[in-house]
C-alpha cells in the first residue's frame, strides 16, 4: 500500500514540517547551539516513534478517524471475505464457494483463501489504482494446493487474479483469474467481517 503514496513528496513534507517545528521551538525557548541540537535529536526520536506506530498498525486508526482516506489513498481491506468462484476447466464449468482472509499493513497485503478442497498461499499481492479512474484494485499471485482428505485431489498450481474494488462499496472485490493448468474464471469476494 505504501507504494501508492507519493513517497518523495511525503518525505519532503515530513522533513519540512519537522525542520519548521525545530526552528519554531528553538526560537520560542531561546535555545542556541548545543540546546538546539538536543531539541532536534529529541524531535527526531519522537518523529521516528510516530512513524513506526503508523507503519505497524496506527494507520488503521487514522483511516477510521478520517474515512475519506479509504477513497483518497486506498481502502482498508483487512478482514474475512466470502468468495464465490466461477470456474472453467477443460470444457467444464461450475461454481465453488470459499473463504478468504485479507491481512493488510502499510507495507504489504496477503490473501489466504481456502475451500473444502484446497488452500492458496500468497506469492504476491500488489495494490494498485487505475491510471485514469483511480479505482483501487489488487494484483494477486498465489499457489494453490489440495487439502488433506479432499474428494478430488489435484496437483498444486500457480494462479493470478486481477481484482477490482466495486465502485459501489469497498466491501466487494471482483475480478478474473487464470492458472498455469489452463483454468480460468471469476472471483466475487464480499466482506464478511473486519479483523
LINUR-V500774 format. One record per residue. N is the residue number from 1. BURIAL is I if it has 16 or more other C-alpha atoms within 10 Angstrom, else O. D_CENTER is the distance of its C-alpha to the mean C-alpha in Angstrom with 2 decimals. Layout:
BEGIN
n->N burial->BURIAL d_center->D_CENTER
n->N burial->BURIAL d_center->D_CENTER
END
This chain:
BEGIN
n->1 burial->I d_center->5.11
n->2 burial->O d_center->8.64
n->3 burial->O d_center->10.12
n->4 burial->O d_center->10.07
n->5 burial->O d_center->12.34
n->6 burial->O d_center->16.00
n->7 burial->O d_center->16.33
n->8 burial->O d_center->20.09
n->9 burial->O d_center->20.74
n->10 burial->O d_center->18.72
n->11 burial->O d_center->20.71
n->12 burial->O d_center->23.86
n->13 burial->O d_center->23.45
n->14 burial->O d_center->22.79
n->15 burial->O d_center->25.71
n->16 burial->O d_center->27.91
n->17 burial->O d_center->27.37
n->18 burial->I d_center->28.02
n->19 burial->O d_center->31.14
n->20 burial->O d_center->32.40
n->21 burial->O d_center->32.03
n->22 burial->I d_center->33.90
n->23 burial->O d_center->36.66
n->24 burial->O d_center->36.95
n->25 burial->O d_center->37.13
n->26 burial->I d_center->39.56
n->27 burial->O d_center->41.72
n->28 burial->O d_center->41.78
n->29 burial->O d_center->42.82
n->30 burial->O d_center->45.13
n->31 burial->O d_center->43.57
n->32 burial->O d_center->44.41
n->33 burial->O d_center->44.17
n->34 burial->O d_center->43.06
n->35 burial->O d_center->42.01
n->36 burial->I d_center->39.61
n->37 burial->O d_center->38.12
n->38 burial->O d_center->37.73
n->39 burial->I d_center->36.01
n->40 burial->I d_center->33.63
n->41 burial->O d_center->32.76
n->42 burial->O d_center->32.17
n->43 burial->I d_center->29.91
n->44 burial->O d_center->27.89
n->45 burial->O d_center->27.54
n->46 burial->O d_center->26.39
n->47 burial->O d_center->23.92
n->48 burial->O d_center->22.43
n->49 burial->O d_center->22.16
n->50 burial->O d_center->20.43
n->51 burial->O d_center->17.85
n->52 burial->O d_center->17.38
n->53 burial->O d_center->17.02
n->54 burial->I d_center->14.32
n->55 burial->O d_center->12.36
n->56 burial->O d_center->12.87
n->57 burial->O d_center->12.05
n->58 burial->I d_center->14.20
n->59 burial->I d_center->11.63
n->60 burial->I d_center->11.23
n->61 burial->O d_center->15.01
n->62 burial->O d_center->15.10
n->63 burial->I d_center->12.89
n->64 burial->O d_center->15.46
n->65 burial->O d_center->18.32
n->66 burial->O d_center->17.36
n->67 burial->O d_center->15.83
n->68 burial->O d_center->16.39
n->69 burial->O d_center->13.34
n->70 burial->O d_center->11.33
n->71 burial->O d_center->13.49
n->72 burial->O d_center->14.13
n->73 burial->I d_center->10.86
n->74 burial->I d_center->7.84
n->75 burial->I d_center->7.94
n->76 burial->I d_center->7.03
n->77 burial->I d_center->6.56
n->78 burial->I d_center->7.81
n->79 burial->I d_center->11.15
n->80 burial->I d_center->13.77
n->81 burial->I d_center->14.23
n->82 burial->I d_center->17.56
n->83 burial->I d_center->17.74
n->84 burial->I d_center->20.75
n->85 burial->I d_center->21.40
n->86 burial->I d_center->24.24
n->87 burial->I d_center->25.44
n->88 burial->I d_center->28.19
n->89 burial->O d_center->29.97
n->90 burial->O d_center->33.45
n->91 burial->O d_center->34.82
n->92 burial->O d_center->33.47
n->93 burial->O d_center->30.77
n->94 burial->O d_center->29.50
n->95 burial->O d_center->26.85
n->96 burial->O d_center->24.90
n->97 burial->O d_center->22.81
n->98 burial->I d_center->20.10
n->99 burial->I d_center->17.63
n->100 burial->I d_center->13.96
n->101 burial->I d_center->11.87
n->102 burial->I d_center->8.09
n->103 burial->I d_center->7.15
n->104 burial->I d_center->4.21
n->105 burial->I d_center->5.98
n->106 burial->I d_center->6.96
n->107 burial->O d_center->7.53
n->108 burial->O d_center->5.62
n->109 burial->I d_center->4.04
n->110 burial->I d_center->7.35
n->111 burial->I d_center->9.45
n->112 burial->O d_center->13.00
n->113 burial->I d_center->15.37
n->114 burial->I d_center->19.06
n->115 burial->I d_center->22.23
n->116 burial->O d_center->25.86
n->117 burial->I d_center->26.40
n->118 burial->I d_center->23.40
n->119 burial->I d_center->20.13
n->120 burial->I d_center->17.39
n->121 burial->I d_center->15.52
n->122 burial->I d_center->12.51
n->123 burial->O d_center->13.93
n->124 burial->I d_center->11.08
n->125 burial->I d_center->7.83
n->126 burial->I d_center->7.47
n->127 burial->I d_center->5.95
n->128 burial->I d_center->9.34
n->129 burial->I d_center->11.81
n->130 burial->O d_center->15.26
n->131 burial->O d_center->17.80
n->132 burial->O d_center->20.31
n->133 burial->O d_center->18.84
n->134 burial->O d_center->15.50
n->135 burial->O d_center->14.13
n->136 burial->I d_center->10.34
n->137 burial->I d_center->9.42
n->138 burial->I d_center->8.08
n->139 burial->O d_center->10.53
n->140 burial->I d_center->10.95
n->141 burial->I d_center->13.83
n->142 burial->I d_center->15.31
n->143 burial->I d_center->18.66
n->144 burial->I d_center->20.52
n->145 burial->I d_center->23.52
n->146 burial->I d_center->26.10
n->147 burial->I d_center->26.45
n->148 burial->O d_center->29.81
n->149 burial->O d_center->32.30
n->150 burial->O d_center->30.64
n->151 burial->O d_center->33.36
n->152 burial->O d_center->32.39
n->153 burial->O d_center->31.33
n->154 burial->O d_center->29.72
n->155 burial->O d_center->28.99
n->156 burial->O d_center->25.47
n->157 burial->O d_center->23.75
n->158 burial->I d_center->20.81
n->159 burial->I d_center->18.90
n->160 burial->I d_center->16.44
n->161 burial->I d_center->14.96
n->162 burial->I d_center->13.91
n->163 burial->I d_center->12.25
n->164 burial->I d_center->12.63
n->165 burial->I d_center->12.00
n->166 burial->I d_center->15.55
n->167 burial->O d_center->17.51
n->168 burial->O d_center->19.03
n->169 burial->O d_center->16.26
n->170 burial->I d_center->12.53
n->171 burial->I d_center->13.63
n->172 burial->I d_center->14.43
n->173 burial->I d_center->12.83
n->174 burial->I d_center->15.56
n->175 burial->I d_center->16.32
n->176 burial->I d_center->18.70
n->177 burial->I d_center->18.72
n->178 burial->I d_center->21.37
n->179 burial->I d_center->22.48
n->180 burial->O d_center->24.92
n->181 burial->O d_center->27.55
n->182 burial->O d_center->27.88
n->183 burial->I d_center->26.17
n->184 burial->I d_center->23.99
n->185 burial->I d_center->22.96
n->186 burial->I d_center->20.50
n->187 burial->I d_center->17.70
n->188 burial->I d_center->17.55
n->189 burial->I d_center->15.04
n->190 burial->I d_center->15.87
n->191 burial->I d_center->14.39
n->192 burial->O d_center->17.08
n->193 burial->O d_center->16.04
n->194 burial->O d_center->13.66
n->195 burial->O d_center->13.43
END
